[in-house]
Amino acid sequence: MRNWLKGVLGYVGLAPAVFRMRERWRSFKRGSRPAPSTDGLPIPPAKLIVLVTGSADSAWYTEGGKLGAESIRRALADAGAPIAQFQTILDFGCGCGRVIRHWRPLTRAALHGADQNRALVEWCRQNLPFARFQSNTLEPRLDYADQTFEFAYALSVFTHMPEDLQQPWMSEL
């Protein structure tokens, strides 16, 4: 029955909405308090975590962000470009700071985040004071001068973007 219902919801395009509602309900049942962070920074509310991870699980939010930051750090080190050498870093599609929050102890670089979702950017501005955040539009063009960043990354962003915008955004970055 469960698989049939999933199939029907997917067919009519309601699966993502129902999934988000289920995750919010699970969060509500557990209590609205997120698990404490290990980095001393605030954890976003469940409704924002669901937007960036697909789950209201705050432990997955922090652990997933840590794993993302670590994989980027390792790839850079393997390429002979350790994260500590950069002066400016951009997290494109920063969401509510899932990855950028893990750079603070690893680098002295000026950290920046950009995202199309204004609510996520506003949460970052209010809760992650070590970085600067700005909203962007769906169409390419960030409000930064060319050559501002030595390193920019986009973790799980292009897979959520219309195909005709992917190359223009890669060129912009």
VMD Tcl script that builds the backbone (N, CA, C; Angstrom):
set m [mol new atoms 519]
animate dup $m
set s [atomselect $m all]
$s set {name element resname resid chain x y z} {
  {N N MET 1 A 0.820 -1.190 0.000}
  {CA C MET 1 A 0.000 0.000 0.000}
  {C C MET 1 A 0.871 1.264 0.000}
  {N N ARG 2 A 1.928 1.237 0.829}
  {CA C ARG 2 A 2.812 2.397 0.937}
  {C C ARG 2 A 3.455 2.714 -0.407}
  {N N ASN 3 A 3.969 1.699 -1.098}
  {CA C ASN 3 A 4.599 1.920 -2.399}
  {C C ASN 3 A 3.598 2.431 -3.426}
  {N N TRP 4 A 2.364 1.899 -3.385}
  {CA C TRP 4 A 1.332 2.373 -4.292}
  {C C TRP 4 A 1.056 3.857 -4.052}
  {N N LEU 5 A 0.935 4.247 -2.782}
  {CA C LEU 5 A 0.671 5.646 -2.440}
  {C C LEU 5 A 1.832 6.539 -2.889}
  {N N LYS 6 A 3.055 6.092 -2.669}
  {CA C LYS 6 A 4.217 6.854 -3.145}
  {C C LYS 6 A 4.164 7.045 -4.653}
  {N N GLY 7 A 3.807 5.981 -5.355}
  {CA C GLY 7 A 3.719 6.056 -6.807}
  {C C GLY 7 A 2.664 7.051 -7.266}
  {N N VAL 8 A 1.501 7.023 -6.628}
  {CA C VAL 8 A 0.423 7.947 -6.986}
  {C C VAL 8 A 0.850 9.382 -6.688}
  {N N LEU 9 A 1.418 9.617 -5.519}
  {CA C LEU 9 A 1.857 10.970 -5.162}
  {C C LEU 9 A 2.933 11.463 -6.124}
  {N N GLY 10 A 3.833 10.580 -6.511}
  {CA C GLY 10 A 4.858 10.958 -7.485}
  {C C GLY 10 A 4.257 11.272 -8.835}
  {N N TYR 11 A 3.296 10.483 -9.247}
  {CA C TYR 11 A 2.658 10.672 -10.555}
  {C C TYR 11 A 1.937 12.013 -10.643}
  {N N VAL 12 A 1.269 12.409 -9.574}
  {CA C VAL 12 A 0.526 13.677 -9.594}
  {C C VAL 12 A 1.376 14.859 -9.145}
  {N N GLY 13 A 2.641 14.610 -8.830}
  {CA C GLY 13 A 3.562 15.692 -8.489}
  {C C GLY 13 A 3.470 16.178 -7.057}
  {N N LEU 14 A 2.876 15.406 -6.178}
  {CA C LEU 14 A 2.726 15.834 -4.785}
  {C C LEU 14 A 3.731 15.201 -3.832}
  {N N ALA 15 A 4.550 14.295 -4.317}
  {CA C ALA 15 A 5.473 13.585 -3.431}
  {C C ALA 15 A 6.382 14.532 -2.651}
  {N N PRO 16 A 7.013 15.545 -3.278}
  {CA C PRO 16 A 7.883 16.430 -2.490}
  {C C PRO 16 A 7.130 17.178 -1.383}
  {N N ALA 17 A 5.934 17.661 -1.676}
  {CA C ALA 17 A 5.160 18.399 -0.676}
  {C C ALA 17 A 4.755 17.490 0.484}
  {N N VAL 18 A 4.323 16.284 0.177}
  {CA C VAL 18 A 3.922 15.351 1.228}
  {C C VAL 18 A 5.132 14.959 2.063}
  {N N PHE 19 A 6.270 14.753 1.416}
  {CA C PHE 19 A 7.489 14.412 2.147}
  {C C PHE 19 A 7.849 15.527 3.132}
  {N N ARG 20 A 7.791 16.787 2.673}
  {CA C ARG 20 A 8.105 17.914 3.559}
  {C C ARG 20 A 7.126 17.983 4.727}
  {N N MET 21 A 5.863 17.759 4.456}
  {CA C MET 21 A 4.870 17.775 5.537}
  {C C MET 21 A 5.170 16.659 6.538}
  {N N ARG 22 A 5.522 15.486 6.036}
  {CA C ARG 22 A 5.841 14.369 6.927}
  {C C ARG 22 A 7.050 14.705 7.804}
  {N N GLU 23 A 8.071 15.305 7.195}
  {CA C GLU 23 A 9.262 15.657 7.958}
  {C C GLU 23 A 8.957 16.720 9.010}
  {N N ARG 24 A 8.135 17.693 8.658}
  {CA C ARG 24 A 7.745 18.717 9.641}
  {C C ARG 24 A 6.950 18.094 10.781}
  {N N TRP 25 A 6.057 17.162 10.462}
  {CA C TRP 25 A 5.285 16.482 11.488}
  {C C TRP 25 A 6.213 15.685 12.408}
  {N N ARG 26 A 7.169 14.985 11.836}
  {CA C ARG 26 A 8.132 14.235 12.661}
  {C C ARG 26 A 8.897 15.171 13.583}
  {N N SER 27 A 9.298 16.323 13.058}
  {CA C SER 27 A 10.008 17.304 13.859}
  {C C SER 27 A 9.125 17.809 14.990}
  {N N PHE 28 A 7.857 18.071 14.688}
  {CA C PHE 28 A 6.907 18.544 15.688}
  {C C PHE 28 A 6.722 17.498 16.784}
  {N N LYS 29 A 6.581 16.220 16.397}
  {CA C LYS 29 A 6.397 15.149 17.374}
  {C C LYS 29 A 7.613 15.019 18.288}
  {N N ARG 30 A 8.802 15.243 17.744}
  {CA C ARG 30 A 10.026 15.161 18.554}
  {C C ARG 30 A 10.174 16.371 19.449}
  {N N GLY 31 A 9.388 17.387 19.201}
  {CA C GLY 31 A 9.550 18.661 19.883}
  {C C GLY 31 A 10.236 19.599 18.927}
  {N N SER 32 A 10.001 20.864 19.061}
  {CA C SER 32 A 10.527 21.822 18.090}
  {C C SER 32 A 11.983 22.169 18.333}
  {N N ARG 33 A 12.561 21.612 19.362}
  {CA C ARG 33 A 13.957 21.901 19.635}
  {C C ARG 33 A 14.869 21.029 18.777}
  {N N PRO 34 A 15.746 21.665 17.999}
  {CA C PRO 34 A 16.703 20.857 17.235}
  {C C PRO 34 A 17.792 20.316 18.152}
  {N N ALA 35 A 18.451 19.279 17.684}
  {CA C ALA 35 A 19.584 18.755 18.438}
  {C C ALA 35 A 20.635 19.849 18.555}
  {N N PRO 36 A 21.335 19.920 19.680}
  {CA C PRO 36 A 22.346 20.965 19.826}
  {C C PRO 36 A 23.484 20.774 18.835}
  {N N SER 37 A 24.076 21.884 18.431}
  {CA C SER 37 A 25.197 21.788 17.504}
  {C C SER 37 A 26.475 21.552 18.279}
  {N N THR 38 A 27.445 20.959 17.619}
  {CA C THR 38 A 28.740 20.726 18.261}
  {C C THR 38 A 29.700 21.883 18.001}
  {N N ASP 39 A 29.314 22.816 17.112}
  {CA C ASP 39 A 30.197 23.930 16.784}
  {C C ASP 39 A 29.824 25.222 17.502}
  {N N GLY 40 A 28.791 25.178 18.346}
  {CA C GLY 40 A 28.385 26.355 19.095}
  {C C GLY 40 A 27.528 27.333 18.303}
  {N N LEU 41 A 27.264 27.041 17.046}
  {CA C LEU 41 A 26.441 27.916 16.217}
  {C C LEU 41 A 24.988 27.458 16.278}
  {N N PRO 42 A 24.050 28.380 16.069}
  {CA C PRO 42 A 22.630 27.991 16.087}
  {C C PRO 42 A 22.298 27.008 14.973}
  {N N ILE 43 A 21.295 26.210 15.232}
  {CA C ILE 43 A 20.759 25.281 14.247}
  {C C ILE 43 A 19.506 25.927 13.658}
  {N N PRO 44 A 19.349 25.914 12.340}
  {CA C PRO 44 A 18.143 26.502 11.744}
  {C C PRO 44 A 16.881 25.763 12.185}
  {N N PRO 45 A 15.739 26.426 12.076}
  {CA C PRO 45 A 14.486 25.730 12.367}
  {C C PRO 45 A 14.237 24.602 11.365}
  {N N ALA 46 A 13.440 23.639 11.787}
  {CA C ALA 46 A 13.187 22.441 10.972}
  {C C ALA 46 A 12.696 22.786 9.576}
  {N N LYS 47 A 11.840 23.791 9.440}
  {CA C LYS 47 A 11.293 24.098 8.113}
  {C C LYS 47 A 12.389 24.540 7.148}
  {N N LEU 48 A 13.449 25.183 7.640}
  {CA C LEU 48 A 14.567 25.566 6.770}
  {C C LEU 48 A 15.476 24.379 6.488}
  {N N ILE 49 A 15.678 23.540 7.483}
  {CA C ILE 49 A 16.503 22.344 7.283}
  {C C ILE 49 A 15.877 21.443 6.220}
  {N N VAL 50 A 14.559 21.300 6.251}
  {CA C VAL 50 A 13.862 20.477 5.252}
  {C C VAL 50 A 14.115 21.022 3.847}
  {N N LEU 51 A 14.129 22.335 3.705}
  {CA C LEU 51 A 14.358 22.929 2.380}
  {C C LEU 51 A 15.725 22.569 1.806}
  {N N VAL 52 A 16.733 22.446 2.662}
  {CA C VAL 52 A 18.081 22.202 2.138}
  {C C VAL 52 A 18.518 20.742 2.187}
  {N N THR 53 A 17.900 19.945 3.043}
  {CA C THR 53 A 18.327 18.547 3.138}
  {C C THR 53 A 17.234 17.558 2.788}
  {N N GLY 54 A 15.980 18.011 2.761}
  {CA C GLY 54 A 14.882 17.103 2.521}
  {C C GLY 54 A 14.426 16.373 3.765}
  {N N SER 55 A 15.028 16.694 4.896}
  {CA C SER 55 A 14.681 16.061 6.164}
  {C C SER 55 A 14.752 17.114 7.262}
  {N N ALA 56 A 13.968 16.935 8.306}
  {CA C ALA 56 A 14.007 17.864 9.442}
  {C C ALA 56 A 15.047 17.444 10.476}
  {N N ASP 57 A 15.811 16.435 10.189}
  {CA C ASP 57 A 16.794 15.897 11.125}
  {C C ASP 57 A 17.988 16.848 11.249}
  {N N SER 58 A 18.073 17.536 12.393}
  {CA C SER 58 A 19.148 18.512 12.569}
  {C C SER 58 A 20.522 17.849 12.677}
  {N N ALA 59 A 20.564 16.628 13.172}
  {CA C ALA 59 A 21.851 15.918 13.228}
  {C C ALA 59 A 22.356 15.633 11.810}
  {N N TRP 60 A 21.442 15.272 10.898}
  {CA C TRP 60 A 21.844 15.037 9.510}
  {C C TRP 60 A 22.273 16.351 8.862}
  {N N TYR 61 A 21.594 17.435 9.190}
  {CA C TYR 61 A 21.962 18.757 8.670}
  {C C TYR 61 A 23.420 19.071 9.028}
  {N N THR 62 A 23.779 18.937 10.297}
  {CA C THR 62 A 25.148 19.282 10.700}
  {C C THR 62 A 26.157 18.256 10.193}
  {N N GLU 63 A 25.819 16.976 10.279}
  {CA C GLU 63 A 26.765 15.945 9.832}
  {C C GLU 63 A 26.939 15.988 8.319}
  {N N GLY 64 A 25.850 16.176 7.586}
  {CA C GLY 64 A 25.943 16.274 6.128}
  {C C GLY 64 A 26.777 17.467 5.697}
  {N N GLY 65 A 26.614 18.589 6.377}
  {CA C GLY 65 A 27.421 19.769 6.077}
  {C C GLY 65 A 28.891 19.542 6.377}
  {N N LYS 66 A 29.147 18.868 7.472}
  {CA C LYS 66 A 30.531 18.549 7.845}
  {C C LYS 66 A 31.171 17.624 6.816}
  {N N LEU 67 A 30.418 16.621 6.373}
  {CA C LEU 67 A 30.932 15.704 5.348}
  {C C LEU 67 A 31.181 16.435 4.030}
  {N N GLY 68 A 30.277 17.348 3.668}
  {CA C GLY 68 A 30.459 18.133 2.444}
  {C C GLY 68 A 31.709 18.991 2.516}
  {N N ALA 69 A 31.893 19.685 3.633}
  {CA C ALA 69 A 33.076 20.535 3.810}
  {C C ALA 69 A 34.350 19.693 3.779}
  {N N GLU 70 A 34.309 18.559 4.424}
  {CA C GLU 70 A 35.493 17.694 4.463}
  {C C GLU 70 A 35.834 17.157 3.079}
  {N N SER 71 A 34.844 16.788 2.286}
  {CA C SER 71 A 35.141 16.273 0.947}
  {C C SER 71 A 35.716 17.376 0.055}
  {N N ILE 72 A 35.217 18.593 0.191}
  {CA C ILE 72 A 35.773 19.724 -0.558}
  {C C ILE 72 A 37.203 19.999 -0.103}
  {N N ARG 73 A 37.422 20.003 1.209}
  {CA C ARG 73 A 38.757 20.253 1.756}
  {C C ARG 73 A 39.761 19.221 1.252}
  {N N ARG 74 A 39.350 17.948 1.266}
  {CA C ARG 74 A 40.239 16.871 0.796}
  {C C ARG 74 A 40.542 17.001 -0.687}
  {N N ALA 75 A 39.526 17.293 -1.492}
  {CA C ALA 75 A 39.742 17.442 -2.937}
  {C C ALA 75 A 40.702 18.586 -3.225}
  {N N LEU 76 A 40.544 19.687 -2.506}
  {CA C LEU 76 A 41.458 20.816 -2.695}
  {C C LEU 76 A 42.879 20.453 -2.280}
  {N N ALA 77 A 43.021 19.792 -1.140}
  {CA C ALA 77 A 44.357 19.387 -0.663}
  {C C ALA 77 A 45.009 18.431 -1.661}
  {N N ASP 78 A 44.235 17.487 -2.177}
  {CA C ASP 78 A 44.767 16.542 -3.166}
  {C C ASP 78 A 45.209 17.251 -4.448}
  {N N ALA 79 A 44.555 18.372 -4.753}
  {CA C ALA 79 A 44.902 19.144 -5.959}
  {C C ALA 79 A 46.022 20.148 -5.688}
  {N N GLY 80 A 46.563 20.138 -4.470}
  {CA C GLY 80 A 47.650 21.058 -4.121}
  {C C GLY 80 A 47.177 22.468 -3.799}
  {N N ALA 81 A 45.917 22.601 -3.408}
  {CA C ALA 81 A 45.348 23.914 -3.085}
  {C C ALA 81 A 44.631 23.834 -1.738}
  {N N PRO 82 A 45.382 23.780 -0.638}
  {CA C PRO 82 A 44.734 23.647 0.671}
  {C C PRO 82 A 43.818 24.835 0.976}
  {N N ILE 83 A 42.725 24.541 1.647}
  {CA C ILE 83 A 41.708 25.547 1.947}
  {C C ILE 83 A 42.297 26.760 2.675}
  {N N ALA 84 A 43.301 26.543 3.481}
  {CA C ALA 84 A 43.892 27.627 4.258}
  {C C ALA 84 A 44.591 28.681 3.398}
  {N N GLN 85 A 44.907 28.365 2.154}
  {CA C GLN 85 A 45.629 29.333 1.311}
  {C C GLN 85 A 44.713 30.382 0.681}
  {N N PHE 86 A 43.403 30.160 0.683}
  {CA C PHE 86 A 42.485 31.089 0.026}
  {C C PHE 86 A 42.179 32.297 0.900}
  {N N GLN 87 A 42.003 33.432 0.236}
  {CA C GLN 87 A 41.634 34.669 0.933}
  {C C GLN 87 A 40.133 34.933 0.864}
  {N N THR 88 A 39.479 34.425 -0.170}
  {CA C THR 88 A 38.042 34.643 -0.359}
  {C C THR 88 A 37.397 33.373 -0.900}
  {N N ILE 89 A 36.273 32.979 -0.295}
  {CA C ILE 89 A 35.561 31.755 -0.677}
  {C C ILE 89 A 34.081 32.070 -0.803}
  {N N LEU 90 A 33.462 31.523 -1.858}
  {CA C LEU 90 A 32.028 31.667 -2.066}
  {C C LEU 90 A 31.341 30.311 -2.010}
  {N N ASP 91 A 30.318 30.217 -1.186}
  {CA C ASP 91 A 29.431 29.059 -1.138}
  {C C ASP 91 A 28.190 29.441 -1.944}
  {N N PHE 92 A 28.136 28.994 -3.201}
  {CA C PHE 92 A 27.013 29.310 -4.080}
  {C C PHE 92 A 25.906 28.296 -3.837}
  {N N GLY 93 A 24.737 28.775 -3.461}
  {CA C GLY 93 A 23.649 27.891 -3.051}
  {C C GLY 93 A 23.837 27.488 -1.603}
  {N N CYS 94 A 24.195 28.468 -0.775}
  {CA C CYS 94 A 24.582 28.208 0.615}
  {C C CYS 94 A 23.454 27.692 1.490}
  {N N GLY 95 A 22.206 27.841 1.043}
  {CA C GLY 95 A 21.101 27.383 1.878}
  {C C GLY 95 A 21.115 28.087 3.216}
  {N N CYS 96 A 20.945 27.327 4.290}
  {CA C CYS 96 A 21.000 27.921 5.629}
  {C C CYS 96 A 22.325 27.595 6.311}
  {N N GLY 97 A 23.393 27.603 5.522}
  {CA C GLY 97 A 24.747 27.531 6.074}
  {C C GLY 97 A 25.241 26.155 6.436}
  {N N ARG 98 A 24.684 25.132 5.843}
  {CA C ARG 98 A 25.034 23.754 6.197}
  {C C ARG 98 A 26.514 23.448 6.027}
  {N N VAL 99 A 27.160 23.982 4.982}
  {CA C VAL 99 A 28.581 23.705 4.739}
  {C C VAL 99 A 29.457 24.845 5.244}
  {N N ILE 100 A 29.061 26.078 4.960}
  {CA C ILE 100 A 29.910 27.225 5.273}
  {C C ILE 100 A 30.233 27.323 6.767}
  {N N ARG 101 A 29.346 26.843 7.610}
  {CA C ARG 101 A 29.580 26.895 9.054}
  {C C ARG 101 A 30.812 26.074 9.450}
  {N N HIS 102 A 31.223 25.136 8.616}
  {CA C HIS 102 A 32.368 24.280 8.941}
  {C C HIS 102 A 33.703 24.855 8.466}
  {N N TRP 103 A 33.686 25.941 7.686}
  {CA C TRP 103 A 34.936 26.547 7.215}
  {C C TRP 103 A 35.592 27.401 8.287}
  {N N ARG 104 A 34.809 27.971 9.163}
  {CA C ARG 104 A 35.326 28.928 10.147}
  {C C ARG 104 A 36.572 28.440 10.886}
  {N N PRO 105 A 36.613 27.226 11.401}
  {CA C PRO 105 A 37.835 26.798 12.095}
  {C C PRO 105 A 38.982 26.392 11.159}
  {N N LEU 106 A 38.717 26.278 9.846}
  {CA C LEU 106 A 39.718 25.767 8.915}
  {C C LEU 106 A 40.435 26.834 8.094}
  {N N THR 107 A 39.892 28.050 8.090}
  {CA C THR 107 A 40.473 29.075 7.228}
  {C C THR 107 A 40.226 30.467 7.796}
  {N N ARG 108 A 41.084 31.377 7.393}
  {CA C ARG 108 A 40.888 32.788 7.743}
  {C C ARG 108 A 40.311 33.562 6.559}
  {N N ALA 109 A 39.940 32.854 5.513}
  {CA C ALA 109 A 39.400 33.483 4.309}
  {C C ALA 109 A 38.123 34.247 4.632}
  {N N ALA 110 A 37.878 35.287 3.870}
  {CA C ALA 110 A 36.588 35.970 3.933}
  {C C ALA 110 A 35.570 35.033 3.308}
  {N N LEU 111 A 34.561 34.669 4.065}
  {CA C LEU 111 A 33.565 33.698 3.617}
  {C C LEU 111 A 32.299 34.419 3.172}
  {N N HIS 112 A 31.776 33.973 2.032}
  {CA C HIS 112 A 30.565 34.552 1.465}
  {C C HIS 112 A 29.640 33.424 1.042}
  {N N GLY 113 A 28.339 33.686 1.153}
  {CA C GLY 113 A 27.335 32.735 0.696}
  {C C GLY 113 A 26.291 33.450 -0.133}
  {N N ALA 114 A 25.774 32.764 -1.136}
  {CA C ALA 114 A 24.710 33.308 -1.972}
  {C C ALA 114 A 23.672 32.213 -2.196}
  {N N ASP 115 A 22.415 32.616 -2.178}
  {CA C ASP 115 A 21.344 31.666 -2.411}
  {C C ASP 115 A 20.145 32.407 -2.976}
  {N N GLN 116 A 19.338 31.704 -3.737}
  {CA C GLN 116 A 18.146 32.307 -4.332}
  {C C GLN 116 A 17.028 32.460 -3.305}
  {N N ASN 117 A 17.020 31.648 -2.270}
  {CA C ASN 117 A 15.965 31.679 -1.267}
  {C C ASN 117 A 16.287 32.742 -0.212}
  {N N ARG 118 A 15.523 33.817 -0.212}
  {CA C ARG 118 A 15.776 34.942 0.696}
  {C C ARG 118 A 15.629 34.568 2.167}
  {N N ALA 119 A 14.721 33.659 2.486}
  {CA C ALA 119 A 14.545 33.247 3.881}
  {C C ALA 119 A 15.795 32.543 4.402}
  {N N LEU 120 A 16.407 31.723 3.566}
  {CA C LEU 120 A 17.638 31.030 3.969}
  {C C LEU 120 A 18.778 32.023 4.147}
  {N N VAL 121 A 18.883 32.967 3.232}
  {CA C VAL 121 A 19.933 33.992 3.321}
  {C C VAL 121 A 19.740 34.833 4.575}
  {N N GLU 122 A 18.516 35.204 4.867}
  {CA C GLU 122 A 18.255 36.023 6.054}
  {C C GLU 122 A 18.605 35.264 7.326}
  {N N TRP 123 A 18.298 33.968 7.372}
  {CA C TRP 123 A 18.670 33.187 8.550}
  {C C TRP 123 A 20.194 33.190 8.715}
  {N N CYS 124 A 20.912 33.001 7.623}
  {CA C CYS 124 A 22.382 33.017 7.684}
  {C C CYS 124 A 22.890 34.366 8.186}
  {N N ARG 125 A 22.348 35.442 7.647}
  {CA C ARG 125 A 22.778 36.780 8.074}
  {C C ARG 125 A 22.601 36.975 9.575}
  {N N GLN 126 A 21.517 36.476 10.113}
  {CA C GLN 126 A 21.217 36.671 11.525}
  {C C GLN 126 A 21.981 35.729 12.446}
  {N N ASN 127 A 22.420 34.587 11.924}
  {CA C ASN 127 A 22.971 33.555 12.809}
  {C C ASN 127 A 24.400 33.119 12.533}
  {N N LEU 128 A 24.951 33.502 11.393}
  {CA C LEU 128 A 26.331 33.117 11.065}
  {C C LEU 128 A 27.138 34.389 10.790}
  {N N PRO 129 A 27.491 35.117 11.846}
  {CA C PRO 129 A 28.092 36.446 11.683}
  {C C PRO 129 A 29.508 36.452 11.112}
  {N N PHE 130 A 30.139 35.313 11.010}
  {CA C PHE 130 A 31.511 35.239 10.504}
  {C C PHE 130 A 31.583 35.306 8.979}
  {N N ALA 131 A 30.419 35.306 8.306}
  {CA C ALA 131 A 30.385 35.332 6.838}
  {C C ALA 131 A 29.374 36.378 6.377}
  {N N ARG 132 A 29.477 36.728 5.094}
  {CA C ARG 132 A 28.526 37.658 4.480}
  {C C ARG 132 A 27.665 36.888 3.496}
  {N N PHE 133 A 26.387 37.239 3.464}
  {CA C PHE 133 A 25.432 36.504 2.644}
  {C C PHE 133 A 24.617 37.461 1.792}
  {N N GLN 134 A 24.262 36.994 0.589}
  {CA C GLN 134 A 23.404 37.780 -0.283}
  {C C GLN 134 A 22.487 36.866 -1.081}
  {N N SER 135 A 21.354 37.436 -1.463}
  {CA C SER 135 A 20.400 36.729 -2.313}
  {C C SER 135 A 20.798 36.924 -3.769}
  {N N ASN 136 A 20.438 35.955 -4.575}
  {CA C ASN 136 A 20.626 36.085 -6.014}
  {C C ASN 136 A 19.330 35.700 -6.710}
  {N N THR 137 A 19.234 36.035 -7.967}
  {CA C THR 137 A 18.060 35.677 -8.747}
  {C C THR 137 A 18.289 34.311 -9.377}
  {N N LEU 138 A 17.262 33.795 -10.004}
  {CA C LEU 138 A 17.406 32.515 -10.688}
  {C C LEU 138 A 18.324 32.652 -11.897}
  {N N GLU 139 A 18.252 33.785 -12.560}
  {CA C GLU 139 A 19.114 34.057 -13.718}
  {C C GLU 139 A 20.511 34.450 -13.249}
  {N N PRO 140 A 21.545 34.052 -13.977}
  {CA C PRO 140 A 22.911 34.362 -13.588}
  {C C PRO 140 A 23.222 35.857 -13.519}
  {N N ARG 141 A 23.930 36.192 -12.572}
  {CA C ARG 141 A 24.668 37.419 -12.286}
  {C C ARG 141 A 24.618 37.640 -10.791}
  {N N LEU 142 A 25.760 37.432 -10.168}
  {CA C LEU 142 A 25.900 37.718 -8.747}
  {C C LEU 142 A 26.289 39.175 -8.565}
  {N N ASP 143 A 25.981 39.702 -7.427}
  {CA C ASP 143 A 26.294 41.096 -7.142}
  {C C ASP 143 A 27.700 41.221 -6.543}
  {N N TYR 144 A 28.668 40.659 -7.247}
  {CA C TYR 144 A 30.079 40.745 -6.872}
  {C C TYR 144 A 30.867 41.135 -8.120}
  {N N ALA 145 A 31.930 41.848 -7.920}
  {CA C ALA 145 A 32.806 42.182 -9.048}
  {C C ALA 145 A 33.487 40.906 -9.547}
  {N N ASP 146 A 33.826 40.886 -10.812}
  {CA C ASP 146 A 34.568 39.757 -11.365}
  {C C ASP 146 A 35.869 39.576 -10.586}
  {N N GLN 147 A 36.296 38.340 -10.478}
  {CA C GLN 147 A 37.551 37.976 -9.806}
  {C C GLN 147 A 37.528 38.234 -8.296}
  {N N THR 148 A 36.356 38.334 -7.695}
  {CA C THR 148 A 36.262 38.561 -6.246}
  {C C THR 148 A 36.736 37.346 -5.460}
  {N N PHE 149 A 36.424 36.145 -5.947}
  {CA C PHE 149 A 36.683 34.931 -5.172}
  {C C PHE 149 A 37.807 34.100 -5.767}
  {N N GLU 150 A 38.636 33.597 -4.878}
  {CA C GLU 150 A 39.687 32.673 -5.299}
  {C C GLU 150 A 39.140 31.260 -5.443}
  {N N PHE 151 A 38.095 30.983 -4.680}
  {CA C PHE 151 A 37.492 29.655 -4.720}
  {C C PHE 151 A 35.986 29.790 -4.535}
  {N N ALA 152 A 35.231 29.126 -5.386}
  {CA C ALA 152 A 33.771 29.067 -5.277}
  {C C ALA 152 A 33.347 27.618 -5.454}
  {N N TYR 153 A 32.382 27.215 -4.700}
  {CA C TYR 153 A 31.841 25.862 -4.835}
  {C C TYR 153 A 30.329 25.913 -4.778}
  {N N ALA 154 A 29.714 24.894 -5.342}
  {CA C ALA 154 A 28.264 24.744 -5.343}
  {C C ALA 154 A 27.986 23.273 -5.055}
  {N N LEU 155 A 27.525 22.985 -3.873}
  {CA C LEU 155 A 27.282 21.608 -3.460}
  {C C LEU 155 A 25.795 21.300 -3.596}
  {N N SER 156 A 25.460 20.388 -4.489}
  {CA C SER 156 A 24.070 19.979 -4.733}
  {C C SER 156 A 23.201 21.166 -5.127}
  {N N VAL 157 A 23.696 21.954 -6.072}
  {CA C VAL 157 A 22.955 23.117 -6.556}
  {C C VAL 157 A 22.515 22.895 -8.001}
  {N N PHE 158 A 23.436 22.542 -8.855}
  {CA C PHE 158 A 23.127 22.423 -10.283}
  {C C PHE 158 A 22.129 21.310 -10.577}
  {N N THR 159 A 22.060 20.313 -9.726}
  {CA C THR 159 A 21.086 19.243 -9.925}
  {C C THR 159 A 19.658 19.716 -9.670}
  {N N HIS 160 A 19.503 20.859 -9.017}
  {CA C HIS 160 A 18.179 21.416 -8.717}
  {C C HIS 160 A 17.838 22.598 -9.615}
  {N N MET 161 A 18.641 22.816 -10.615}
  {CA C MET 161 A 18.524 23.981 -11.478}
  {C C MET 161 A 18.089 23.557 -12.876}
  {N N PRO 162 A 17.254 24.356 -13.531}
  {CA C PRO 162 A 16.910 24.020 -14.919}
  {C C PRO 162 A 18.174 23.897 -15.772}
  {N N GLU 163 A 18.182 22.920 -16.638}
  {CA C GLU 163 A 19.376 22.630 -17.432}
  {C C GLU 163 A 19.865 23.833 -18.235}
  {N N ASP 164 A 18.952 24.633 -18.755}
  {CA C ASP 164 A 19.363 25.773 -19.576}
  {C C ASP 164 A 20.040 26.883 -18.759}
  {N N LEU 165 A 20.000 26.801 -17.426}
  {CA C LEU 165 A 20.690 27.792 -16.592}
  {C C LEU 165 A 22.025 27.289 -16.042}
  {N N GLN 166 A 22.287 26.006 -16.172}
  {CA C GLN 166 A 23.503 25.446 -15.576}
  {C C GLN 166 A 24.780 26.024 -16.180}
  {N N GLN 167 A 24.918 26.009 -17.490}
  {CA C GLN 167 A 26.129 26.532 -18.123}
  {C C GLN 167 A 26.295 28.035 -17.882}
  {N N PRO 168 A 25.242 28.835 -18.023}
  {CA C PRO 168 A 25.407 30.258 -17.697}
  {C C PRO 168 A 25.876 30.507 -16.263}
  {N N TRP 169 A 25.357 29.724 -15.305}
  {CA C TRP 169 A 25.814 29.908 -13.936}
  {C C TRP 169 A 27.266 29.444 -13.759}
  {N N MET 170 A 27.647 28.357 -14.412}
  {CA C MET 170 A 29.042 27.928 -14.332}
  {C C MET 170 A 29.958 28.999 -14.891}
  {N N SER 171 A 29.550 29.616 -15.981}
  {CA C SER 171 A 30.358 30.704 -16.557}
  {C C SER 171 A 30.436 31.885 -15.606}
  {N N GLU 172 A 29.347 32.205 -14.960}
  {CA C GLU 172 A 29.344 33.314 -14.000}
  {C C GLU 172 A 30.279 33.025 -12.829}
  {N N LEU 173 A 30.234 31.805 -12.329}
  {CA C LEU 173 A 31.098 31.463 -11.201}
  {C C LEU 173 A 32.545 31.380 -11.621}
}
mol reanalyze $m
mol bondsrecalc $m
mol representation Tube
mol addrep $m
